């Protein structure tokens, strides 16, 4: 079950029973007729204060992402996109109320009003260049035959903060193709689909898709590629091709050493942490907190030279996150008798609750740079002078890695490599 997650992320929310883009401002065209009555008076708004881009928001995303990674790790390659998952869950939270909303806010690390503002400001501030870019798109599909009476404030919040377009159509094979097509398009084909089928009782699907492309600030030359051995978590030695270089940003704590390698423009970076000999990757990950990880990224030592070796790798990952999220504190959202999504809408056949959360990711790291993508589906059913000293960090055994937004020190992706393909 080793599959890594790459950067395109789509969070789909199926409400059963009854893009914004990171830098791109235009929403994708609707694949189906829009209900004009439904969207009458609902327009995206852009008056989000720059002050919303707070350090608290960066710490919340980091802490939430680390919690996801810790609970998903099971001795195998793992990769989650905190930004994509938190975007999708925040959109969902705009339909929650009472204890359900309170639990979601606790799990996500901020109250909803502040989180909406932070994520909107963050998406609009993301650097976008040929050397490094994150692009996001959001959409909401409504089942025209489900009998869901959706709340206008729910649509307005997701239009204002997330640029989410709304598409209304019967939930048949054509709708499934449209949703998967949206995910594939906005992850550059890295996540070809997120759903195998639409549940019979589904009333709506909320989608967030995210893709990352990064070109190394210094691309590896052919003479920097070396064959070597990677020791997997179980002790098996695997042949690998390592990309060797000297980097100038070092990361260290009491149990791990690491480095950052920048993508062109230095707005984004690949960051890695290698646990000390004798300490398992799982134990090291468990020792971290969101505040500590954010502090490590903020406190990275510049102009500290380190000889590095990164194995070329690519991987895919998928997971069902409902149990993980419930264990993280938002259990009511998954309980038919406790969930309160009354601010989302009402259904004649019963209350709404989240039934499942599907997550898929992909990543590819090679001598040119990094490509990544991810998708998530939430189904809701009713109910220099002298030569500087050089350190060495060779990623030739299990390691933790991130794709980091260097301005906010936010890990957009967080992963663990325990073995190579």
MIKOLSE-473124 format. One record per residue (C-alpha): x, y, z; residue number from 1; residue in three letters. Coordinates in steps of 0.5 Angstrom, whole numbers, padded with zeros to 4 digits. Layout:
<pts>
PT      X      Y      Z  gufi  vexke
PT      X      Y      Z   NUM    Ala
...
</pts>
This chain:
<pts>
PT      X      Y      Z  gufi  vexke
PT   0000   0000   0000     1    Unk
PT   0006   0005  -0001     2    Unk
PT   0004   0010  -0005     3    Unk
PT   0006   0018  -0004     4    Unk
PT   0002   0024  -0005     5    Unk
PT   0004   0029  -0010     6    Unk
PT   0001   0036  -0010     7    Unk
PT  -0005   0036  -0014     8    Unk
PT  -0011   0036  -0009     9    Unk
PT  -0018   0035  -0010    10    Unk
PT  -0023   0035  -0004    11    Unk
PT  -0029   0033  -0006    12    Unk
PT  -0035   0033  -0002    13    Unk
PT  -0041   0029  -0003    14    Unk
PT  -0048   0031   0001    15    Unk
PT  -0052   0025   0000    16    Unk
PT  -0059   0024   0002    17    Unk
PT  -0064   0029  -0001    18    Unk
PT  -0022   0055  -0017    19    Unk
PT  -0021   0059  -0014    20    Unk
PT  -0014   0058  -0017    21    Unk
PT  -0008   0059  -0013    22    Unk
PT  -0006   0065  -0017    23    Unk
PT  -0010   0064  -0023    24    Unk
PT  -0016   0068  -0022    25    Unk
PT  -0021   0065  -0027    26    Unk
PT  -0026   0060  -0025    27    Unk
PT  -0026   0054  -0030    28    Unk
PT  -0032   0053  -0034    29    Unk
PT  -0038   0050  -0032    30    Unk
PT  -0039   0043  -0035    31    Unk
PT  -0046   0043  -0034    32    Unk
PT  -0052   0048  -0034    33    Unk
PT  -0052   0053  -0028    34    Unk
PT  -0058   0054  -0024    35    Unk
PT  -0059   0061  -0025    36    Unk
PT  -0064   0062  -0019    37    Unk
PT  -0059   0058  -0015    38    Unk
PT  -0053   0063  -0016    39    Unk
PT  -0058   0069  -0016    40    Unk
PT  -0054   0075  -0012    41    Unk
PT  -0048   0070  -0010    42    Unk
PT  -0041   0073  -0013    43    Unk
PT  -0034   0072  -0011    44    Unk
PT  -0031   0078  -0007    45    Unk
PT  -0024   0080  -0006    46    Unk
PT  -0024   0085   0000    47    Unk
PT  -0020   0080   0004    48    Unk
PT  -0015   0084   0008    49    Unk
PT  -0008   0083   0008    50    Unk
PT  -0007   0082   0015    51    Unk
PT  -0011   0076   0015    52    Unk
PT  -0004   0073   0013    53    Unk
PT  -0002   0071   0020    54    Unk
PT   0003   0067   0023    55    Unk
PT  -0003   0064   0027    56    Unk
PT  -0005   0061   0020    57    Unk
PT   0001   0058   0018    58    Unk
PT   0002   0055   0025    59    Unk
PT  -0005   0052   0024    60    Unk
PT  -0004   0049   0017    61    Unk
PT   0003   0046   0019    62    Unk
PT   0000   0043   0026    63    Unk
PT  -0006   0040   0022    64    Unk
PT  -0002   0037   0017    65    Unk
PT   0003   0034   0021    66    Unk
PT  -0003   0031   0025    67    Unk
PT  -0005   0028   0019    68    Unk
PT   0002   0025   0017    69    Unk
PT   0003   0022   0024    70    Unk
PT  -0004   0018   0024    71    Unk
PT  -0003   0016   0016    72    Unk
PT   0004   0013   0017    73    Unk
PT   0004   0006   0018    74    Unk
PT   0011   0004   0016    75    Unk
PT   0010   0006   0009    76    Unk
PT   0011   0011   0004    77    Unk
PT   0006   0017   0006    78    Unk
PT   0004   0024   0003    79    Unk
PT  -0001   0029   0005    80    Unk
PT  -0002   0036   0002    81    Unk
PT  -0005   0040   0009    82    Unk
PT  -0006   0046   0004    83    Unk
PT  -0011   0042   0000    84    Unk
PT  -0014   0038   0005    85    Unk
PT  -0015   0044   0010    86    Unk
PT  -0018   0048   0004    87    Unk
PT  -0023   0043   0003    88    Unk
PT  -0025   0042   0010    89    Unk
PT  -0026   0049   0011    90    Unk
PT  -0031   0050   0005    91    Unk
PT  -0035   0044   0009    92    Unk
PT  -0034   0048   0015    93    Unk
PT  -0038   0053   0012    94    Unk
PT  -0044   0049   0012    95    Unk
PT  -0043   0046   0020    96    Unk
PT  -0046   0049   0026    97    Unk
PT  -0046   0048   0034    98    Unk
PT  -0041   0042   0036    99    Unk
PT  -0040   0040   0029   100    Unk
PT  -0037   0047   0027   101    Unk
PT  -0033   0047   0034   102    Unk
PT  -0030   0041   0033   103    Unk
PT  -0028   0042   0026   104    Unk
PT  -0025   0049   0028   105    Unk
PT  -0021   0045   0034   106    Unk
PT  -0018   0040   0029   107    Unk
PT  -0017   0045   0024   108    Unk
PT  -0013   0050   0029   109    Unk
PT  -0017   0056   0028   110    Unk
PT  -0024   0059   0028   111    Unk
PT  -0028   0059   0022   112    Unk
PT  -0028   0066   0020   113    Unk
PT  -0020   0067   0021   114    Unk
PT  -0019   0061   0017   115    Unk
PT  -0023   0063   0012   116    Unk
PT  -0020   0070   0011   117    Unk
PT  -0013   0067   0012   118    Unk
PT  -0014   0062   0007   119    Unk
PT  -0017   0067   0002   120    Unk
PT  -0011   0072   0003   121    Unk
PT  -0006   0066   0003   122    Unk
PT  -0008   0063  -0004   123    Unk
PT  -0008   0070  -0007   124    Unk
PT  -0001   0071  -0005   125    Unk
PT   0002   0065  -0007   126    Unk
PT   0008   0066  -0012   127    Unk
PT   0007   0064  -0019   128    Unk
PT   0013   0063  -0024   129    Unk
PT   0016   0058  -0029   130    Unk
PT   0021   0056  -0023   131    Unk
PT   0016   0055  -0018   132    Unk
PT   0008   0055  -0018   133    Unk
PT   0002   0053  -0014   134    Unk
PT  -0005   0053  -0017   135    Unk
PT  -0012   0051  -0014   136    Unk
PT  -0019   0051  -0017   137    Unk
PT  -0025   0050  -0013   138    Unk
PT  -0032   0047  -0015   139    Unk
PT  -0039   0045  -0012   140    Unk
PT  -0043   0040  -0016   141    Unk
PT  -0050   0040  -0013   142    Unk
PT  -0055   0034  -0015   143    Unk
PT  -0061   0037  -0019   144    Unk
PT  -0065   0031  -0017   145    Unk
PT  -0063   0030  -0010   146    Unk
PT  -0068   0035  -0006   147    Unk
PT  -0063   0039  -0003   148    Unk
PT  -0065   0046  -0001   149    Unk
PT  -0058   0049   0000   150    Unk
PT  -0057   0055   0004   151    Unk
PT  -0055   0062   0000   152    Unk
PT  -0050   0064   0006   153    Unk
PT  -0046   0057   0005   154    Unk
PT  -0045   0059  -0003   155    Unk
PT  -0044   0066  -0001   156    Unk
PT  -0038   0064   0004   157    Unk
PT  -0035   0059  -0001   158    Unk
PT  -0035   0064  -0007   159    Unk
PT  -0032   0070  -0003   160    Unk
PT  -0027   0066   0000   161    Unk
PT  -0025   0060  -0004   162    Unk
PT  -0028   0062  -0011   163    Unk
PT  -0032   0056  -0012   164    Unk
PT  -0036   0056  -0018   165    Unk
PT  -0043   0052  -0017   166    Unk
PT  -0045   0047  -0022   167    Unk
PT  -0052   0043  -0022   168    Unk
PT  -0054   0037  -0026   169    Unk
PT  -0056   0030  -0025   170    Unk
PT  -0051   0025  -0021   171    Unk
PT  -0050   0020  -0027   172    Unk
PT  -0044   0018  -0030   173    Unk
PT  -0044   0024  -0034   174    Unk
PT  -0043   0028  -0027   175    Unk
PT  -0038   0023  -0025   176    Unk
PT  -0034   0024  -0031   177    Unk
PT  -0035   0032  -0030   178    Unk
PT  -0032   0032  -0023   179    Unk
PT  -0026   0027  -0025   180    Unk
PT  -0025   0031  -0031   181    Unk
PT  -0024   0037  -0026   182    Unk
PT  -0019   0034  -0022   183    Unk
PT  -0015   0031  -0028   184    Unk
PT  -0015   0038  -0031   185    Unk
PT  -0013   0042  -0025   186    Unk
PT  -0008   0037  -0023   187    Unk
PT  -0005   0037  -0030   188    Unk
PT  -0007   0030  -0030   189    Unk
PT  -0003   0027  -0024   190    Unk
PT  -0009   0025  -0021   191    Unk
PT  -0014   0022  -0026   192    Unk
PT  -0020   0021  -0022   193    Unk
PT  -0022   0022  -0015   194    Unk
PT  -0028   0018  -0015   195    Unk
PT  -0030   0011  -0018   196    Unk
PT  -0037   0012  -0017   197    Unk
PT  -0042   0017  -0014   198    Unk
PT  -0046   0014  -0008   199    Unk
PT  -0053   0013  -0010   200    Unk
PT  -0055   0018  -0004   201    Unk
PT  -0050   0024  -0006   202    Unk
PT  -0053   0031  -0006   203    Unk
PT  -0047   0035  -0007   204    Unk
PT  -0039   0034  -0009   205    Unk
PT  -0035   0040  -0006   206    Unk
PT  -0028   0040  -0010   207    Unk
PT  -0021   0043  -0009   208    Unk
PT  -0016   0041  -0014   209    Unk
PT  -0008   0043  -0013   210    Unk
PT  -0002   0042  -0017   211    Unk
PT   0005   0044  -0016   212    Unk
PT   0011   0045  -0021   213    Unk
PT   0018   0047  -0019   214    Unk
PT   0024   0047  -0022   215    Unk
PT   0031   0047  -0018   216    Unk
PT   0034   0053  -0017   217    Unk
PT   0041   0049  -0019   218    Unk
PT   0039   0044  -0024   219    Unk
PT   0043   0037  -0023   220    Unk
PT   0048   0036  -0028   221    Unk
PT   0050   0029  -0030   222    Unk
PT   0056   0029  -0026   223    Unk
PT   0052   0030  -0020   224    Unk
PT   0048   0023  -0021   225    Unk
PT   0051   0017  -0017   226    Unk
PT   0048   0010  -0016   227    Unk
PT   0048   0008  -0009   228    Unk
PT   0044   0004  -0004   229    Unk
PT   0038   0006   0000   230    Unk
PT   0036   0002   0006   231    Unk
PT   0029   0001   0007   232    Unk
PT   0025   0001   0013   233    Unk
PT   0025  -0006   0014   234    Unk
PT   0033  -0007   0013   235    Unk
PT   0033  -0009   0005   236    Unk
PT   0038  -0005   0001   237    Unk
PT   0035  -0002  -0006   238    Unk
PT   0039   0000  -0012   239    Unk
PT   0038   0008  -0013   240    Unk
PT   0040   0014  -0017   241    Unk
PT   0042   0020  -0012   242    Unk
PT   0043   0027  -0014   243    Unk
PT   0048   0030  -0010   244    Unk
PT   0050   0037  -0009   245    Unk
PT   0052   0042  -0004   246    Unk
PT   0046   0046  -0001   247    Unk
PT   0047   0053   0004   248    Unk
PT   0041   0052   0008   249    Unk
PT   0041   0047   0014   250    Unk
PT   0036   0044   0019   251    Unk
PT   0037   0041   0025   252    Unk
PT   0034   0039   0032   253    Unk
PT   0036   0034   0037   254    Unk
PT   0034   0028   0033   255    Unk
PT   0035   0029   0026   256    Unk
PT   0039   0033   0021   257    Unk
PT   0036   0036   0014   258    Unk
PT   0037   0041   0009   259    Unk
PT   0033   0046   0004   260    Unk
PT   0034   0046  -0003   261    Unk
PT   0030   0051  -0007   262    Unk
PT   0026   0052  -0013   263    Unk
PT   0028   0058  -0018   264    Unk
PT   0026   0064  -0015   265    Unk
PT   0027   0061  -0008   266    Unk
PT   0019   0062  -0006   267    Unk
PT   0019   0055  -0005   268    Unk
PT   0024   0049  -0003   269    Unk
PT   0024   0042  -0002   270    Unk
PT   0026   0040   0005   271    Unk
PT   0028   0034   0008   272    Unk
PT   0029   0031   0015   273    Unk
PT   0034   0025   0017   274    Unk
PT   0033   0022   0024   275    Unk
PT   0039   0020   0027   276    Unk
PT   0042   0013   0027   277    Unk
PT   0038   0008   0031   278    Unk
PT   0031   0012   0031   279    Unk
PT   0026   0010   0026   280    Unk
PT   0022   0015   0022   281    Unk
PT   0015   0013   0025   282    Unk
PT   0018   0015   0032   283    Unk
PT   0022   0021   0030   284    Unk
PT   0015   0024   0027   285    Unk
PT   0011   0022   0033   286    Unk
PT   0016   0027   0037   287    Unk
PT   0014   0033   0033   288    Unk
PT   0009   0038   0034   289    Unk
PT   0006   0043   0029   290    Unk
PT   0009   0049   0033   291    Unk
PT   0016   0045   0033   292    Unk
PT   0016   0043   0026   293    Unk
PT   0014   0051   0024   294    Unk
PT   0020   0053   0028   295    Unk
PT   0025   0048   0025   296    Unk
PT   0023   0051   0018   297    Unk
PT   0023   0058   0021   298    Unk
PT   0030   0057   0024   299    Unk
PT   0033   0054   0018   300    Unk
PT   0041   0056   0018   301    Unk
PT   0043   0060   0012   302    Unk
PT   0050   0060   0010   303    Unk
PT   0051   0053   0013   304    Unk
PT   0054   0049   0008   305    Unk
PT   0051   0041   0007   306    Unk
PT   0053   0036   0002   307    Unk
PT   0047   0033   0000   308    Unk
PT   0044   0027  -0003   309    Unk
PT   0037   0026  -0005   310    Unk
PT   0034   0019  -0009   311    Unk
PT   0030   0020  -0015   312    Unk
PT   0023   0018  -0013   313    Unk
PT   0016   0018  -0015   314    Unk
PT   0010   0015  -0012   315    Unk
PT   0003   0015  -0011   316    Unk
PT  -0001   0015  -0005   317    Unk
PT  -0009   0014  -0003   318    Unk
PT  -0012   0014   0004   319    Unk
PT  -0019   0014   0007   320    Unk
PT  -0019   0020   0012   321    Unk
PT  -0025   0019   0016   322    Unk
PT  -0023   0015   0021   323    Unk
PT  -0016   0020   0022   324    Unk
PT  -0020   0026   0022   325    Unk
PT  -0025   0023   0027   326    Unk
PT  -0019   0021   0031   327    Unk
PT  -0016   0028   0031   328    Unk
PT  -0022   0031   0034   329    Unk
PT  -0028   0032   0029   330    Unk
PT  -0032   0026   0031   331    Unk
PT  -0039   0029   0031   332    Unk
PT  -0038   0031   0023   333    Unk
PT  -0038   0023   0022   334    Unk
PT  -0044   0021   0027   335    Unk
PT  -0051   0021   0024   336    Unk
PT  -0054   0023   0030   337    Unk
PT  -0049   0028   0032   338    Unk
PT  -0047   0032   0026   339    Unk
PT  -0050   0039   0024   340    Unk
PT  -0049   0041   0017   341    Unk
PT  -0056   0046   0018   342    Unk
PT  -0052   0052   0015   343    Unk
PT  -0050   0048   0009   344    Unk
PT  -0058   0046   0007   345    Unk
PT  -0063   0041   0009   346    Unk
PT  -0066   0035   0006   347    Unk
PT  -0072   0032   0006   348    Unk
PT  -0070   0025   0008   349    Unk
PT  -0066   0027   0014   350    Unk
PT  -0060   0030   0017   351    Unk
PT  -0053   0031   0013   352    Unk
PT  -0047   0028   0016   353    Unk
PT  -0040   0026   0013   354    Unk
PT  -0039   0019   0011   355    Unk
PT  -0032   0018   0008   356    Unk
PT  -0026   0022   0006   357    Unk
PT  -0022   0020   0000   358    Unk
PT  -0015   0022  -0001   359    Unk
PT  -0010   0021  -0007   360    Unk
PT  -0004   0024  -0008   361    Unk
PT   0002   0024  -0013   362    Unk
PT   0010   0026  -0013   363    Unk
PT   0016   0026  -0018   364    Unk
PT   0023   0028  -0016   365    Unk
PT   0028   0028  -0021   366    Unk
PT   0034   0032  -0023   367    Unk
PT   0030   0038  -0026   368    Unk
PT   0025   0039  -0020   369    Unk
PT   0019   0037  -0017   370    Unk
PT   0012   0035  -0020   371    Unk
PT   0006   0034  -0015   372    Unk
PT  -0002   0033  -0014   373    Unk
PT  -0007   0031  -0010   374    Unk
PT  -0015   0030  -0009   375    Unk
PT  -0019   0029  -0003   376    Unk
PT  -0027   0027  -0003   377    Unk
PT  -0031   0028   0002   378    Unk
PT  -0038   0024   0002   379    Unk
PT  -0043   0027   0006   380    Unk
PT  -0050   0023   0007   381    Unk
PT  -0056   0025   0010   382    Unk
PT  -0056   0023   0017   383    Unk
PT   0065   0067   0001   384    Unk
PT   0072   0067   0004   385    Unk
PT   0075   0061   0008   386    Unk
PT   0072   0055   0005   387    Unk
PT   0066   0054   0010   388    Unk
PT   0065   0048   0014   389    Unk
PT   0061   0043   0010   390    Unk
PT   0056   0038   0014   391    Unk
PT   0053   0032   0010   392    Unk
PT   0046   0029   0010   393    Unk
PT   0045   0023   0005   394    Unk
PT   0038   0021   0005   395    Unk
PT   0040   0014   0004   396    Unk
PT   0035   0011   0009   397    Unk
PT   0028   0013   0011   398    Unk
PT   0027   0020   0011   399    Unk
PT   0021   0026   0012   400    Unk
PT   0021   0031   0007   401    Unk
PT   0016   0037   0005   402    Unk
PT   0015   0042   0000   403    Unk
PT   0015   0049   0003   404    Unk
PT   0012   0056   0002   405    Unk
PT   0019   0059   0004   406    Unk
PT   0015   0066   0006   407    Unk
PT   0010   0063   0011   408    Unk
PT   0014   0057   0012   409    Unk
PT   0008   0053   0011   410    Unk
PT   0009   0045   0009   411    Unk
PT   0004   0045   0003   412    Unk
PT   0006   0038   0002   413    Unk
PT   0009   0033   0008   414    Unk
PT   0011   0026   0006   415    Unk
PT   0015   0020   0009   416    Unk
PT   0020   0016   0005   417    Unk
PT   0021   0009   0008   418    Unk
PT   0023   0005   0001   419    Unk
PT   0024   0006  -0006   420    Unk
PT   0020   0003  -0012   421    Unk
</pts>
